[in-house]
Amino acid sequence: MMETAVQTPSFPATGGVASEAVSPSVYEASEIVAGPSTTPIPAPGPVRRPPTRKPKKIDGLLAYTAAHVPGLYNVRNPAGDFLQKESNVEVARQISVAKRDMERRGAAEERQRSIEDGQTPEHPLARTLIIHPGSRNLRLGRANDFYPKEIPNCIARRGDLPSRNGGLKRAANGRSTSDRGGKRTKGEAGVGEDVTMDQEADDTPAEDPVDARIGYLRSYLREKLSANRLKTDWKDRDRVIAANSKVRPEPIPEHNDPYRFDWTEVNGKDYFIGTEALRLPESSGFKVRYPILYRSLNRLDWPSLQSLLDDIETILRDALLTELNITPKEYKTYSVVVIVPDHGDRAYVQEMSNLLLSVMGFREIAVHQEAYTAIFAAGMSSACVVDIGAQQASITCVDEGVVNAESRMKVNYGGDDITRALVTILLKSAFPYKNLDLSRIQDWLMMDNLKIKICTLEEHLVANTPWDFHVLRPEGLTMKYALRTYDENILAPLCLFDTRMIDFESKKGEESFKLNSDGLDDLITSTYGEPTGAMRSYCAYLFPAPPAPPRAVTVDASAAPTPADGTASSNGDAPKVLEEAPEIAPSSSQPGPTEKVELKLPMDATPVPSPLETTPVPPVNSGEPTPPLPPLPVVSRSELIEEASHAPLDAAIVASLALAGTENKVKVACSSILLIGGGSALKGLGPFIAERLPALLRAKGLADSVNLVPPPRNLNPRFVCWKGASVMCNLESLADMWIGKDEWEAVGAKALKERYFFF
């Protein structure tokens, strides 16, 4: 009765969810009731749930943007092309441009807030600097200044260091003033002798080359005076020499000396720059050196490139602090416009850019050529810019604001060479100051000031003219000397047009180091430092025309025997030989040493009979090997540039004008010749050039007239390039030419290639 009352609970067939609802007490009761013969129920498995991922922060930032997240660097291929392709360079440039635009917008907003608050805002160009390094002077200033600050571009340091102050001691061109022996050259007569033009022509050349060069200049001046019907007393030159020989110095009292200045005191300093360096006493033990030589880095007076760049940095830092009151902490807020030569060394541009951006830490820079900036100061779009500096002169044609690269010419002489020529000529005329030594910096400055004072190209001023100059010394009083000149002050500037007076060999020296462009030649294919078309045009005499090729000989078929005759002509003569002189290209039609010159016979001609074998034929057509033609001379790049740098100034201008372009462009360039630079301030230089150019232009079949444009009024010719860069800073086009510091650090010199065509 008890067993029938107990019933086994029923379970559903599916053991999923229903099995989970059964409590453990039920299992226990079933085991007790069912007994050992009942199958046990399996335990339920673990519950599996999908894992929950935490959201990344970058997903929230870039969820609604199109920015691309760069992947990991492929370490399996270490030779990548990062910053090697143009697309990569453009990315770095765009980043720099975006950063610069953001800074400019912030500056504009700050300026607007200052105006609203009633404060005077800072000028927009007050944070832009313009730097124009020169061979003698450094010009720098803010873009909103009317004139730049100009200081001597030199540095003085202790030690026995080489220097090239003047390059000429009292012995002018290697000759002492007391060594005046030798024969007199034409144009140089003795005291009391009357020289006629017939006697001058009969004079024998002097043994001294210096006297001969002076004689050439004096002969040209006399011919020019005769052509212009200007009369002068040639005996005045003898009177000038006699008067200069009797001059004695006159001391000036200290209280009445307007030329006296305070000499620089050393006081334990290691270096001096600018005017302080030039006013150091000779006994101080300091040597003055100029870091810029011939508009490039001075590789003669510095032992290494790094020491030279360190001194350039020192000059710039001190000049910015003393002249513009700009401290090194403020460099990162300033932009710099650098003016570079029209034709120069690419490594010089790269080193200056790296110095300003990476070393000194300026915000951005822009690089422009001198001729390009000069036209902005003159208010011209097309011109032929003639820039005469202290050590070098350059001629460049600019057409509608674009520099014509093929028209660039540079010559290695300038105002310093006029000073040396003046010293050389005055020493031949009994110069009263007997202790002249151009290696002393004060003597060089004294003669340079005397050049500015007395030199002219106005030939009607040939006369016995009195002058005076002052010699300053650290100890003692200032000495005043009287001086008389006859034609010396006119002969000295003529060295610009007769370069035989210039000693180019003395300008050469052994370079201490080589400029390394860090592979620029492989990346950049510009012609900034290469020979130009104007240089090749002037040096055409270095490439003589090849000799005329041998003339071919043809046989007249009408005079030859016909097949019907089978014999020679009735008179027994040989066939007529005709000479032809066709135009043959020298490069492809010249016979080589193993080639034979063949007779040009008609296709139907018969063999020439035996009478032709006994007839004499010119040797060139005898069938023997022709001797090889002499090879054309090979002129290297450096030789071509050096030879072109010796060109007279007027010939260099004509060579540049000839490469200005079309006939109309040449006429425009001839009608707007702009003279700039410190050397262009020479009195009478403009009319003298305008008088000499037309004849040279007509010889080349170019324009018949020229017009020289003076610099803007009240603007020193030395400041024209700097002022033009100041005008450019007001243009919006300059915004695309800036190279930021971050871009320079990313791509280096490639940024110069991207911005400027001349590089």
C-alpha positions in Angstrom: 0.0 0.0 0.0 2.8 2.4 0.8 4.8 1.7 -2.5 1.8 2.4 -4.7 1.3 5.8 -3.1 4.7 7.1 -4.2 4.9 8.3 -7.8 8.0 9.2 -9.8 8.0 12.8 -11.1 8.0 13.3 -14.8 10.6 15.4 -16.7 10.3 17.0 -20.1 12.1 15.6 -23.0 14.2 18.7 -23.6 16.7 19.2 -20.9 17.5 22.8 -21.7 15.7 25.5 -19.7 13.2 23.1 -18.0 16.0 21.2 -16.3 17.2 24.4 -14.8 13.9 24.9 -13.0 14.2 21.7 -11.0 15.4 22.3 -7.5 18.2 20.1 -5.9 15.6 18.6 -3.4 13.8 16.9 -6.2 17.0 15.2 -7.4 17.6 13.9 -3.9 14.0 12.5 -3.5 14.2 10.7 -6.9 17.5 9.1 -6.0 15.9 7.8 -2.7 12.8 6.5 -4.3 14.2 5.2 -7.6 16.9 3.2 -6.2 20.2 2.2 -7.7 18.7 1.1 -11.0 17.7 4.7 -12.1 20.1 6.7 -14.6 21.5 10.0 -13.0 20.6 13.3 -14.5 23.7 15.3 -16.0 24.6 18.7 -14.5 24.0 21.9 -16.5 26.9 23.5 -18.5 28.4 26.9 -17.9 26.7 30.0 -19.3 28.7 31.7 -22.2 28.3 35.4 -22.7 29.9 37.6 -25.5 32.9 39.6 -24.3 32.4 43.4 -23.9 35.2 45.6 -25.5 36.1 48.9 -24.1 35.8 51.8 -26.6 39.2 53.3 -27.7 39.7 57.0 -27.2 40.9 57.6 -30.8 37.5 56.3 -32.1 35.8 59.1 -30.2 38.2 61.7 -31.6 38.2 60.6 -35.2 34.7 59.1 -35.5 33.4 62.0 -37.7 36.6 63.0 -39.5 38.3 61.9 -42.7 41.8 61.9 -41.2 44.0 58.9 -42.0 45.8 57.2 -39.1 49.3 56.3 -40.3 50.2 52.7 -39.8 53.3 51.2 -38.3 56.7 51.6 -39.9 57.7 48.5 -41.9 60.8 47.3 -40.2 61.4 44.7 -42.9 62.2 47.5 -45.4 64.6 50.0 -43.7 65.4 51.7 -47.1 62.2 53.7 -47.2 61.5 56.8 -49.3 60.3 59.1 -46.5 60.8 62.7 -47.4 62.4 61.6 -50.7 59.5 62.0 -53.0 57.9 65.3 -54.1 54.6 64.2 -52.4 56.3 63.8 -49.1 58.0 67.2 -49.3 54.6 68.8 -50.1 53.1 67.3 -47.0 55.8 68.9 -44.8 55.3 72.2 -46.6 51.6 72.1 -46.1 52.0 71.5 -42.4 54.4 74.5 -42.1 52.0 76.7 -44.1 49.0 75.8 -41.9 51.0 76.6 -38.8 52.2 79.9 -40.2 48.6 80.9 -41.2 47.4 80.1 -37.7 50.0 82.3 -36.2 49.2 85.1 -38.5 45.5 84.9 -37.7 46.4 85.0 -34.0 48.6 88.1 -34.6 45.8 89.8 -36.6 43.3 89.2 -33.8 45.7 90.5 -31.2 46.3 93.6 -33.2 42.5 94.1 -33.6 42.0 93.8 -29.8 44.7 96.4 -29.3 42.9 98.8 -31.6 39.6 98.2 -29.8 41.3 98.9 -26.4 42.6 102.2 -27.6 46.3 101.1 -27.7 48.7 101.7 -30.6 49.2 98.3 -32.3 52.5 97.1 -33.5 53.3 97.6 -37.2 52.7 94.5 -39.2 56.2 94.5 -40.6 58.0 95.3 -37.3 58.6 91.5 -36.9 60.3 91.2 -40.3 64.0 91.7 -40.7 65.9 92.3 -43.9 69.6 91.3 -44.0 71.9 92.1 -46.9 75.5 90.9 -46.3 78.2 92.6 -48.4 81.9 92.2 -48.9 82.6 95.4 -46.9 79.4 96.4 -45.1 76.4 94.6 -43.5 73.0 96.2 -44.0 70.1 95.1 -41.8 66.9 96.6 -40.4 63.2 96.1 -39.9 61.0 96.0 -43.0 59.1 99.1 -41.8 62.3 101.2 -41.5 63.0 103.8 -44.1 66.8 103.3 -44.1 68.8 100.2 -42.9 71.5 100.1 -40.3 74.9 99.7 -41.9 78.0 98.5 -40.1 81.4 97.2 -41.4 81.0 93.5 -42.0 84.2 92.5 -40.2 85.4 90.9 -37.0 88.7 91.3 -35.1 90.2 88.5 -33.0 93.5 88.1 -31.2 96.4 86.1 -32.7 98.5 86.1 -35.8 95.7 85.4 -38.2 95.8 86.1 -42.0 93.8 89.2 -43.2 93.0 90.8 -46.5 92.4 94.4 -45.5 93.6 95.9 -48.6 95.8 93.3 -50.3 98.4 96.0 -51.2 101.2 97.4 -49.2 103.3 100.5 -49.8 105.0 98.6 -52.5 102.3 99.0 -55.1 101.9 95.8 -57.2 105.2 94.5 -55.8 107.3 97.6 -56.5 108.6 100.0 -53.9 108.0 103.7 -54.2 111.7 104.4 -54.2 112.2 102.0 -57.0 111.2 104.3 -59.8 113.9 103.3 -62.3 113.4 102.1 -65.8 112.4 103.8 -69.0 109.5 106.2 -69.1 106.4 105.0 -70.8 104.4 106.9 -73.3 102.5 109.7 -71.6 105.1 110.0 -68.8 107.6 112.7 -69.4 110.4 114.0 -67.2 110.3 117.2 -65.4 110.7 120.1 -67.7 110.3 118.1 -70.9 107.6 119.0 -73.4 105.9 115.9 -75.0 104.3 116.0 -78.3 102.0 113.4 -79.8 104.6 112.4 -82.4 107.3 111.9 -79.7 104.8 109.9 -77.7 104.3 107.5 -80.6 108.1 107.0 -80.9 108.5 106.1 -77.2 109.6 102.5 -76.6 107.6 100.4 -74.2 108.7 100.5 -70.6 110.2 97.6 -68.8 108.0 98.0 -65.8 104.5 96.5 -66.5 102.9 98.9 -64.1 104.3 101.9 -66.0 103.1 100.4 -69.2 99.6 99.9 -67.9 99.5 103.5 -66.7 100.8 104.6 -70.1 97.9 102.9 -71.9 95.3 104.7 -69.7 97.1 108.0 -70.2 97.2 107.6 -74.0 93.5 106.8 -74.1 92.7 109.9 -72.0 94.8 112.1 -74.3 93.0 110.8 -77.4 89.7 111.4 -75.8 90.6 114.9 -74.9 91.8 115.6 -78.4 88.6 114.1 -79.9 86.4 116.3 -77.6 88.6 119.4 -78.4 89.6 119.9 -74.8 92.9 121.6 -74.3 95.1 121.3 -71.3 98.7 122.0 -70.3 100.6 118.8 -70.3 103.4 120.4 -68.4 101.2 120.6 -65.3 101.9 117.0 -64.5 105.6 117.8 -64.0 104.6 120.7 -61.8 102.4 118.3 -59.8 105.2 115.9 -59.2 107.5 118.7 -58.2 104.9 120.2 -55.8 104.2 116.8 -54.1 107.9 116.2 -53.6 108.1 119.3 -51.4 105.0 118.6 -49.2 105.6 118.4 -45.4 102.9 117.2 -43.0 101.1 119.8 -40.8 100.0 118.7 -37.3 96.5 119.6 -36.2 96.0 120.6 -32.6 93.8 118.2 -30.6 91.3 120.9 -29.7 90.9 121.9 -33.3 90.8 118.4 -34.9 87.4 117.5 -36.4 88.7 114.1 -37.6 89.8 112.7 -34.3 87.9 109.8 -32.7 88.2 107.6 -29.7 90.2 104.5 -30.3 88.8 101.2 -29.1 90.0 99.9 -25.8 90.6 96.2 -25.4 89.6 95.7 -21.7 90.0 91.9 -21.9 87.5 91.3 -24.7 88.1 88.4 -27.1 86.6 90.0 -30.2 85.3 93.2 -31.7 83.0 93.8 -34.7 82.0 96.7 -37.0 83.4 100.1 -36.3 85.0 99.0 -33.0 87.1 96.5 -34.9 88.3 99.1 -37.4 89.3 101.5 -34.6 91.6 99.1 -32.8 95.2 100.3 -32.5 97.8 98.4 -34.4 99.6 97.5 -31.2 96.5 95.8 -29.8 97.4 92.4 -31.3 94.0 92.0 -33.1 93.6 91.1 -36.7 90.6 92.3 -38.7 89.0 89.9 -41.2 86.0 90.0 -43.5 83.8 86.9 -43.6 82.3 87.7 -47.0 84.8 87.6 -49.9 83.6 88.3 -53.5 80.0 87.9 -52.3 80.6 84.4 -51.0 82.1 82.8 -47.9 85.8 83.7 -47.3 87.6 80.5 -47.6 91.1 82.1 -47.5 91.2 83.6 -44.0 89.4 81.0 -42.0 90.8 77.5 -41.2 87.4 75.7 -41.4 83.8 76.3 -42.4 82.5 75.9 -38.8 84.8 78.7 -37.5 83.7 81.0 -40.3 80.0 80.4 -39.6 80.6 80.9 -35.9 82.1 84.4 -36.6 79.2 85.3 -39.0 76.8 84.3 -36.3 78.7 86.5 -33.8 78.5 89.5 -36.1 74.8 89.0 -36.7 74.0 88.6 -33.0 76.0 91.6 -31.9 74.6 93.8 -34.7 71.0 92.8 -33.9 71.5 93.6 -30.3 73.4 96.9 -30.6 71.6 98.3 -33.7 68.1 97.0 -33.4 67.9 96.0 -29.7 66.8 92.4 -30.5 67.8 89.7 -28.0 68.4 86.0 -28.9 65.2 85.1 -27.0 63.2 87.1 -29.5 64.6 85.4 -32.7 61.7 82.9 -32.8 59.2 85.7 -33.3 61.0 87.3 -36.3 61.0 86.5 -40.0 64.1 87.2 -42.1 64.5 88.2 -45.7 68.0 87.4 -47.0 69.4 89.1 -50.1 71.9 86.9 -52.0 73.9 87.6 -55.2 72.5 87.1 -58.7 75.2 84.6 -59.6 77.0 82.7 -56.8 77.6 79.5 -54.9 74.6 77.4 -53.9 76.4 76.2 -50.8 76.6 79.8 -49.6 72.8 80.2 -49.8 72.3 76.9 -48.1 74.8 77.6 -45.2 73.2 81.1 -44.6 69.7 79.6 -44.6 70.8 76.9 -42.2 72.5 79.4 -39.9 69.5 81.6 -39.6 66.9 78.8 -39.2 68.6 76.0 -37.4 71.4 77.7 -35.4 69.9 81.2 -34.6 66.3 80.0 -34.5 64.4 82.5 -36.6 60.8 81.7 -37.4 61.1 81.7 -41.2 63.2 83.1 -44.0 62.8 84.2 -47.6 65.7 84.4 -50.0 65.8 86.8 -53.0 68.4 87.9 -55.5 69.8 91.4 -55.6 68.6 92.4 -59.1 65.1 91.2 -58.3 64.9 93.4 -55.2 66.5 96.4 -56.9 63.7 96.8 -59.5 61.1 97.1 -56.7 63.0 100.0 -55.1 63.3 101.8 -58.5 59.6 101.2 -59.4 60.4 99.3 -62.6 59.3 96.0 -64.0 62.1 95.5 -66.6 65.6 96.8 -66.3 69.3 95.9 -66.8 70.7 96.1 -63.2 74.4 97.0 -62.9 75.5 96.5 -59.3 79.0 97.7 -58.6 80.2 96.6 -55.2 83.5 96.8 -53.3 85.0 93.6 -54.7 82.7 92.4 -57.4 80.2 93.8 -60.0 77.2 92.0 -61.5 75.0 92.7 -64.5 71.6 91.1 -64.8 68.6 91.7 -67.0 65.1 91.5 -65.4 62.1 91.1 -67.6 58.6 91.8 -66.1 59.8 90.9 -62.7 61.6 87.7 -63.8 65.4 87.4 -63.6 66.8 86.3 -66.9 69.3 83.6 -65.8 71.2 83.5 -69.1 71.9 87.3 -69.0 73.8 87.2 -65.7 77.4 88.4 -65.7 79.8 89.0 -62.8 83.3 90.5 -62.9 85.8 90.3 -60.1 86.6 94.0 -59.5 84.9 96.9 -57.9 85.5 99.9 -55.7 88.5 98.4 -53.9 90.3 97.9 -57.2 89.8 101.7 -57.9 91.5 102.4 -54.6 94.4 100.1 -55.4 94.8 101.7 -58.8 94.7 105.2 -57.3 97.5 104.2 -54.8 99.6 102.8 -57.6 99.2 105.9 -59.8 99.8 108.3 -56.9 102.9 106.5 -55.9 104.3 107.3 -59.4 103.5 111.0 -58.8 105.5 111.5 -55.6 102.7 110.8 -53.1 103.6 112.9 -50.0 102.7 110.3 -47.4 105.9 108.2 -47.5 104.8 105.5 -44.9 101.7 104.4 -46.7 100.9 100.7 -46.0 97.6 99.4 -47.1 97.9 96.4 -44.8 97.2 98.8 -42.0 93.4 99.2 -41.7 93.6 102.9 -41.0 95.7 103.6 -44.1 93.3 101.6 -46.2 90.3 103.6 -44.9 92.2 106.8 -45.5 92.9 106.0 -49.1 89.4 104.7 -49.6 87.9 108.0 -48.4 90.4 109.9 -50.6 89.2 107.9 -53.6 85.6 108.9 -52.9 86.7 112.5 -52.6 88.8 113.0 -55.7 88.1 110.3 -58.2 85.9 111.1 -61.2 85.4 110.2 -64.9 84.7 113.7 -66.1 87.7 114.2 -68.4 87.3 118.0 -68.6 88.6 118.1 -65.0 92.2 117.2 -66.0 94.1 120.0 -64.4 96.5 120.9 -61.6 94.1 120.4 -58.7 94.9 120.8 -55.0 93.6 118.4 -52.4 94.3 117.4 -48.8 94.0 114.3 -46.6 94.5 113.5 -42.9 96.5 110.7 -41.3 95.3 109.5 -37.9 97.5 107.7 -35.4 96.6 106.4 -31.9 99.6 108.2 -30.4 100.3 111.8 -31.4 98.4 114.4 -33.4 96.6 114.1 -36.7 98.8 115.0 -39.6 97.4 117.0 -42.5 99.0 116.5 -46.0 98.5 118.6 -49.1 98.2 116.8 -52.4 98.1 117.9 -56.0 96.8 115.8 -58.9 96.8 116.2 -62.6 95.1 113.2 -64.3 95.7 110.6 -61.6 92.1 110.9 -60.2 90.7 110.2 -63.7 93.1 107.4 -64.6 92.3 105.3 -61.6 88.5 104.8 -62.4 89.5 103.9 -66.0 90.6 100.5 -64.6 86.9 99.4 -64.8 87.1 99.7 -68.6 90.8 98.6 -69.1 91.3 95.6 -66.8 95.0 95.4 -67.5 95.5 97.7 -64.6 94.0 95.1 -62.2 96.2 92.4 -60.9 93.9 89.4 -60.8 96.6 87.0 -59.9 97.1 88.7 -56.5 93.5 88.0 -55.6 93.9 84.3 -55.8 94.9 82.3 -52.7 95.0 78.9 -51.3 91.6 77.9 -49.9 91.6 76.5 -46.4 88.5 74.4 -47.0 86.0 73.4 -49.6 82.3 74.3 -49.5 80.2 71.1 -49.3 76.7 71.3 -50.7 75.6 68.0 -49.1 74.4 66.4 -52.3 72.7 69.4 -53.7 74.1 68.6 -57.2 72.1 65.4 -57.3 68.8 67.0 -56.1 68.9 70.4 -57.8 69.6 71.0 -61.5 69.5 74.8 -61.5 72.1 77.1 -63.1 72.6 79.4 -60.1 76.4 78.8 -60.0 76.9 77.6 -63.6 78.3 79.6 -66.5 75.6 81.6 -68.2 74.9 82.4 -71.9 76.3 85.9 -71.4 79.6 84.5 -70.1 79.9 82.0 -73.0 79.1 84.8 -75.4 81.9 87.0 -74.1 84.4 84.1 -74.0 83.6 83.0 -77.6 87.3 83.6 -78.5 88.2 80.6 -76.3 86.3 78.4 -78.7 87.9 79.0 -82.2 86.1 77.8 -85.3 87.2 74.4 -86.5 89.5 74.3 -89.6 87.8 74.0 -93.0 87.2 70.4 -94.1 89.0 69.2 -97.3 87.1 69.9 -100.4 85.7 66.9 -102.3 86.6 66.4 -106.0 84.2 65.2 -108.7 84.9 63.9 -112.1 82.9 65.4 -115.0 81.2 62.5 -116.7 80.9 64.3 -120.1 84.6 64.5 -120.5 85.2 60.8 -119.7 85.3 58.2 -122.6 82.0 56.6 -123.6 81.5 52.8 -123.9 81.4 53.1 -127.7 84.8 54.7 -128.0 86.6 52.6 -125.5 89.5 55.1 -125.6 90.3 58.4 -124.1 89.4 61.7 -125.7 90.9 62.8 -129.0 93.3 65.2 -127.5 94.6 62.7 -125.0 93.6 64.9 -122.0 92.3 63.4 -118.8 88.8 64.0 -117.8 88.0 67.4 -116.3 88.2 67.5 -112.5 85.8 69.9 -110.8 86.1 71.1 -107.2 83.1 71.5 -104.9 82.9 73.1 -101.5 79.7 72.0 -99.9 78.8 73.1 -96.4 79.9 70.3 -94.1 79.1 70.1 -90.5 82.3 69.9 -88.5 81.0 67.4 -86.0 80.0 64.7 -88.4 81.6 65.2 -91.8 85.3 65.5 -90.9 87.2 62.4 -92.1 89.0 60.4 -89.4 92.5 59.2 -89.5 91.5 55.9 -91.2 88.9 57.2 -93.6 89.6 57.9 -97.3 88.2 60.8 -99.4 86.4 59.2 -102.3 85.7 60.8 -105.7 82.1 61.6 -106.3 81.5 59.7 -109.7 78.2 59.3 -111.5 76.6 55.9 -111.3 77.0 55.2 -115.0 80.6 56.4 -115.4 83.2 54.0 -116.7 86.6 53.4 -115.1 89.0 56.1 -115.9 91.7 55.0 -118.4 95.4 55.1 -117.8 95.9 58.8 -118.7 94.2 59.7 -115.4 96.8 57.7 -113.5 99.6 59.9 -114.8 97.7 63.2 -114.3 98.7 64.9 -111.1 95.8 65.1 -108.6 95.8 67.3 -105.4 97.1 65.4 -102.4 93.9 65.7 -100.6 92.2 63.5 -103.2 95.1 61.1 -103.6 93.4 58.4 -101.6 95.9 58.5 -98.7 94.7 58.8 -95.1 93.8 62.4 -94.1 95.7 63.7 -91.1 93.4 64.1 -88.1 92.1 67.6 -87.2 93.4 69.1 -84.0 90.9 68.7 -81.1 89.0 71.7 -80.0 90.1 73.2 -76.7 88.3 72.0 -73.6 87.4 74.9 -71.2 86.3 73.9 -67.8 83.5 75.5 -65.8 85.8 77.4 -63.5 88.1 78.6 -66.3 85.1 80.0 -68.2 83.7 81.8 -65.2 87.2 83.2 -64.3 87.8 84.4 -67.9 84.5 86.1 -68.0 85.2 87.8 -64.7 88.0 89.7 -66.3 85.8 91.4 -68.9 85.7 95.3 -68.9 82.5 96.8 -67.5 81.1 98.1 -70.8 81.8 94.8 -72.5 80.1 92.9 -69.7 77.0 95.1 -69.9 76.8 94.5 -73.7 77.2 90.7 -73.3 74.3 90.8 -70.8 72.1 93.0 -73.0 72.6 90.7 -76.0 71.1 87.8 -74.0 68.1 89.8 -72.8 65.8 88.0 -75.3 63.9 89.2 -78.3 64.7 92.5 -80.1 62.0 94.4 -78.2 63.2 93.1 -74.9 66.8 94.2 -75.7 65.5 97.7 -76.5 63.6 97.8 -73.3 66.7 96.7 -71.3 68.9 99.2 -73.1 66.5 102.0 -72.3 66.5 101.2 -68.6 70.0 100.5 -67.3 69.9 100.9 -63.5 73.2 101.7 -61.7 73.3 100.6 -58.0 75.9 99.7 -55.4 78.6 101.7 -53.6 80.9 101.8 -56.7 78.2 103.4 -58.8 78.4 106.6 -56.8 81.6 107.5 -58.8 81.2 110.9 -60.3 80.7 110.8 -64.1 80.3 107.1 -64.3 76.8 107.1 -65.8 77.5 109.5 -68.7 80.8 107.7 -69.4 79.0 104.3 -69.7 76.3 105.9 -71.9 78.9 107.2 -74.2 80.7 103.9 -74.7 77.8 101.5 -75.0 76.2 102.6 -78.3 79.3 101.7 -80.4 79.6 98.3 -78.9 75.8 97.6 -79.3 75.9 98.6 -83.0 78.8 96.2 -83.5 76.5 93.4 -82.4 73.5 94.7 -84.3 71.6 95.7 -81.3 70.0 99.0 -80.2 71.6 102.3 -81.1 70.9 104.2 -77.9 70.9 103.6 -74.2 69.4 105.3 -71.2 70.7 105.1 -67.7 68.2 105.4 -64.9 69.5 106.9 -61.6 68.5 105.4 -58.2 65.4 106.9 -56.5 65.8 110.4 -55.1 67.3 110.7 -51.6 68.2 107.0 -51.6 71.9 105.9 -51.3 72.9 103.5 -54.1 74.1 101.1 -51.5 70.6 100.8 -50.0 68.7 100.1 -53.2 68.5 96.3 -52.8 67.6 96.6 -49.2 64.9 99.1 -49.9 63.5 96.9 -52.6 63.2 94.0 -50.2 61.4 96.4 -47.8 58.8 97.2 -50.6 58.4 93.5 -51.4 57.4 92.8 -47.8 54.2 94.7 -48.4 53.1 92.4 -51.2 50.9 89.4 -50.7 53.1 87.3 -53.1 55.8 87.1 -50.5 53.6 84.9 -48.3 54.2 81.9 -50.7 58.0 82.3 -50.4 58.6 81.8 -46.7 60.5 78.8 -45.5 59.5 77.9 -41.9 61.9 76.5 -39.4 59.9 73.2 -39.1 59.9 72.8 -42.8 63.7 73.3 -43.0 64.3 70.7 -40.3 62.1 68.3 -42.2 63.3 68.6 -45.8 66.4 70.9 -45.6 67.7 72.4 -48.8 64.8 70.9 -50.8 62.7 73.8 -49.5 64.9 76.2 -51.4 64.3 74.2 -54.6 60.5 74.2 -54.1 60.3 78.0 -53.5 62.9 79.6 -55.8 63.5 79.0 -59.5 67.1 80.4 -59.4 68.1 77.7 -56.9 
